[in-house]
Structures are given as structure tokens and as C-alpha cells.
């Protein structure tokens, strides 16, 4: 997500190579390009799923089936929150992803609380960073004007 308005969200596919602690970015799409999320097997324990974008089809594998479910819940929530025109279709996904007992909708679930608090903290930080960026730009412009004025005065008194 971006800190500036309008907010832009992207989906980034990363890979962690064996023996490495870092991740490598493989591909990235804007959230608006997402057309379909296919969980492949809503009743199984498969960690595989497919994402269909405007001009691409991509196969994904989560670390675990549980992680896939969590990703779907967060993705669904993000789509509902930030996409106004066309929302992607979620097929072959567990029904709890769309609401009901999802981690993002159940107040009793401690994960929900943690995710919401983290999300709120990130939003607040983003707003503060945005204000700091604006102030920095204003200071930069003021400093530049001051330098130009000082240079003109120096040239005037030099002659």
C-alpha cells in the first residue's frame, strides 16, 4: 500500500530460496488488475492457488494451507476496502473467507485484533509520513528561496 492518496495497493509474489533468509521479488501487479482468485480446492489442505489478472494468469503456492487461507482473508478484506469499481471473483475458496468466522471479522479472535491494530498503526504511520514529506518539501522550497535571495543580496553588495 502507498502512504499517499489516492491509495494504491499491489500484489507482489516473492520467493525464498533454500538456505537464504531473504526474499526475492518475482512479479508484481496492481490490485485493480486482479480479476479472479481460485482456491483450487476449498475442502482440501492444498497450499496451491491461482490468481487471474487482467493480462496474466499466475500459479501460487503458500507455505501452508492455513497461510493460504489467511492470505485470502486479507486479500478479500483489502479488495472490499480499496476497490470501488470492479472487485475480483473468489472461487473454490472456503466460505469463511467471505465473512462470518473469518479472522478479519471475528472480534473474539486475537489475530483479528492484532491485524486491526497493526493496520491502524500502519495507517497512522503513513499519515504521519505523508505530513512529514509535505513539511520536508516546504522546508526544501523555503531553503531554496532563502539561498536564491542570499545569492542576489551577495551579488548586489559585491558590485
N, C-alpha and C positions, 0 to 999 in steps of 0.2 A: 504494500500500500504506500502511496505517496503521502507526504505531510502537507502538501499544498492543495488548495482547492482549484479546480474540481479534483476530487479524489480519484486516483487511478489504481486499479488492482491488477496484478499479473499473477499468472500461474507459472512457476518455474520448476522444471524437472532437474533433479540433481542425482548424482551417482557417487557412492563412496566405494573406492577401490579397496580391495583386500589389503590389509596391512597398513592402511592410511587412516588418519583421524579426520582428515579434511574431506570436503565435498567438492565436486566439480560440476559446474552448471552445464547441463546437456542441451536444454532448449527452454524457450520462454514464450508465452502467449499472453495477450491482454484478456482479462476476464470476460469482456464483451464478445470475444471471439468464440467462447465456449458454447457449443450447441447441445451436446449430449454427454451425460455421464452414465456409463454402462458398468454396473457392478458385476456383470457376467453370471454370478451365481448367488442369489440373495439368501439362500439357506445354507450354503457351504462355508467352509473355513478358508476359502481361497483368498490370497492376498493380491490377486491379479485383477485389473480393471482397465477399461478403455475410456479415453476422453476423445470426443469428436469436436474439432474446432472448425471454424469457417472453411479453412483451406487445408486442413490436416487431420489425420487420424493417428492417435498415438497410444501405444500399449504401455501400461504402467504396472509396477509391482511394488507394493508396500512391504515394509519389513515383516508385518504380521497382519492377519485378518482384522484384528482389533484396531490396529493403526489405520488400516484402510477405512474402517467404519468411522473412526474419529475424523479422518481427513474428509470423508463425505459429509459428515455433520457440519464441520467448519465451512466447507465449500458451499453447502446448501445455504447455511446461515449468511455467508458473505454475499452470495448471489441475491438472496432475498433483500439484503440491506442495501447493496450498492447498484444493482441492476434495475433500471426502471422500465426499459423498453421490452427487451426480449430476454426471458430467463431460460436457462438450459433445462432440458428434459432429463430427469433422473430415472433410469430404467434398471430393472434387475437389482434393486437396492433394498435393504431391509426397511420396513415401514417406519421404524423408529427414527430414521434419518430425517424424515419429513416433519417430524414433530412428536408429540406425545412424550415418550420417555427419553428423548434424545438428551445428550449431555448438555446441549446448549439451551434446552428448555426446562429441564428439571431443576427446580430451586433447591431440592434436597441433596442433590449430587454435589459433592465437594469439588469435583473437577469443573463443573459449571461455574461455580463461584470463582475458582482460580482463573479460568479462562476470561470471565467477565471482568475481574479485577485487572488482569493483565491487559486486556483490550482497552479498558478505560484508562489505565496508566499510559499505554502507548498513544492513545488519542490525545490525552492531556500533554504528553511529552511532544507529540507532533505539533500541537497548537503552540506550545512554548517555543519550540524550534522555529516555527514559522514567524512568530513575533520577533525572535532574536535575529532571524535572517533579514526581516524588514528593517529593524533597528541598525543592523550592520550595514545594510545598503544605504540608509540615511546618513550614517556616520561617514561612510566612504564618500558619498556625494558632498557632504559638508567639508570634509578634509580636502577634497579636490578643489572645491570653490575657494577655500582658505589658501591653498597653495597657489592658485592662479592669481588671487588678489595680492598675496605677498610678493609674487614674481612681478606683477605690474608695478607695485609700490617700489620694489627694489630697482626696477628699470627706470622709473620716474625720478628717483632720488640719485641715481647713478649719473644721469646726464647733466 
